[in-house]
Amino acid sequence: MDKLFLIIKREYLTRVTRPSFIIATLVTPLAFVAFFVVASLIFSYESDDAKKIAVIDDSGILNGALKDEKGLYFKFEQKPLAQLRKNFKNSGYDAILVLPKIDNLFSKDYQVFYYTSGQSTLETEDHIEDRVSDALRDYKIDALKLERKQLEALNTSVDIEPEPIEEGGKDATNLTSAIGVGIGFIMGFIMYMAVFIYGSMVMRSVMEEKTNRIVEVMVSSVKPFQMMMGKIIGVGAVGLTQVLIWAILIPLLITIAQVTMGFDPQQQMPMGPGAPAINPDDTQAMAMAIMSEVGNIRWSLILPLFIVYFLGGYFLYSSMFAAVGSAVGDDMGEAQTLTIPIVIPVILAIYIMMKAVQAPTSSLAVFASIFPLFSPIVMPSLLASNPPAWQIIVSVLVLIGTSVFFVWLSGRIYRVGILLYGKKGTFKEFAKWIFYTD
Amino acid sequence: MDLILDLQNVVKTYDKKIAVNDVSFGVPRASIFGLLGPNGAGKTSLIRIITTITRADSGKVFLDGQALNSRHPEQIGYMPEERGLYKKMKVGEQLTYLARLKGLSASDTKLALKYWMEKFEVMDWWSKKIEELSKGMQQKIQFISTVLHNPKLIILDEPFTGLDPINTNLLKDEIADLRAKGVSIIFSTHRMEQVEEICDNIVLIDQGQNILNGPVKTIRNSFKQNRFKVDFAEEWKGTLPPGFEVVDQQPDSLVVGLAEGGNSSALLQYLLGQGVQISAFNEIMPSLNEIFIQAVEKNHPQAKV
């Protein structure tokens, strides 16, 4: 036990003190946040040059109804178009907008003309169209003598509110399943990354030790199984450390970015012209509802279970990676061939997870939540949608049983593999090695 | 005899190939023992059994009188032929780690490290990474890691490869020192002149079998052909009486084979009686190299040693 601890300590400390680890751990969140800041800035970028536009309003109904905003300044002109065009260069205008007379109030189409020397930009066109459309809407409401309140009443937003059949059953809101999906995705992806990044870290490290020939010295002091477990646990602890630091740093950096740059990702989201304006009060209410829903999720159950699945999945897959690493030595190409059968279930699991999280009670979801090669990725994504207790218990028991079995199996392969040189590791060989006596 | 290591009828098979076939031998305490054999003879398999890396299929191994068990690796120091250290680790950390894995306490490790690193004058490499050291320097560190935990039995596989003559001598002295302190050393090599020089006893393994075992002197005696070489201070062209077979005659030297029961004194007396000046008179002892080749070829006619 002491020796196992020594190995874990070395595996952990040599990794977390490596400059490359420290850089990756600190720079990744920075890069992540920087990417989002830059992306938001790009989306929220608007043309910053002011444009003065002469407006010729043939019907005279929109005079003063076009707001001067976002670098667009409108001036209603009485001069005829021909004169304006002739003196355009010295007029100080950037463009001329001609609003033809409206014959029919019930017409749904309205064409305006935009004269400009240069290229008219898409953004400017959008803004002008929006503003003319808004002004016309107001004009039409007045001209047709419509009641504003009645008009607003026409837009009904429909929400489904889920209710339990049984009296006193757990009441969920319409947000519950959406948040379940969100959290499920996050958990599923964390698992996926953990398996890949840290599993292959275990493999590379085993290959390095075999190539270095340090194993000969090591196995004359400790059991190969201790070596393998020490490596798996040590690298797993490195993984947890890194994920934990990211989980703290990323939200922190986003908050700092918001405060110092005064930008709010939610408001900067690009919205189509048709999107209804969000009332700030609504946003706040929504945020409160989400917070309370997140608080309603049974974290006391989900978090321990998440750790169980994290460990189960990590042990299951990383032990297989260790076995492959022990068999190949320094041949990275051969290692990649041998890891294909390990990688395929992980990739299948992530696809199943994406489907299952939207239909948590489907037979695919139930099957994948119990099948041990998929369950570490699929089940955490279903936990927020409250699967039945039997499903969780069966899934956890099957996963623990399988992990223990795979760690044992990999240990059998590993102990033969690390001491064997010049022999190619094939699956047929692996099967033989499992049954070798010590 | 007081044996530190005793192997009795050890057998090990890998996947139908018999690596060790019914091998028995003993290693006397506080001696240097040569484990010899051609490539692929089963030496590594034997070493792996002794260091408890693998277990024998059948037969018994005793270390210091006890059947081999999982606590024994702490009493054995093993330096494999293929040296291996963590390249990115610092010398001090690396040695500490390996000693602690051998069951040495943290405080004992510190003391042992100070002793050995000062002895080998490598104290100022403490915070150098292994990859920054030369091959010979790495070898020194590897040797320190082998003896740091004060083992009863040390197994050295080709310990002198890659060492310059000065460091080779340093290591030889160290090995002799360890023996004087009661440590037993198993020394595996192909370099027979080194075996002749430092080993007390040997075992010769071929095709997984013990084909020759015993003290170096006894073995050489048993292989000698009763031949004597006489060097003359002047030219001599005489002949020998019957009972002496001339193997080789040069103007200033003579190699003579004695018949069964023949007496070397009789030869010397006869030559002295001839009035010739003799500068040297030696029995020709077979080298271990010759013995090695002879024994392996006898056991295994196709072998190319």
Interface residues (C-beta under 8 A of the other chain):
Chain A: K3 L6 I7 R10 T14 N212 R213 I214 V215 E216 V217 M218 V219 S220 S221 V222 L419 K432 Y436 T437 D438
Chain B: Y14 D15 R48 T51 T52 I53 T54 R55 D57 P73 E74 I76 Y78 M79 P80 E82 R83 G84 L85 Y86 K87 K88 M89 Y97 L98 R100 L101 K102 G103 Q142 S145
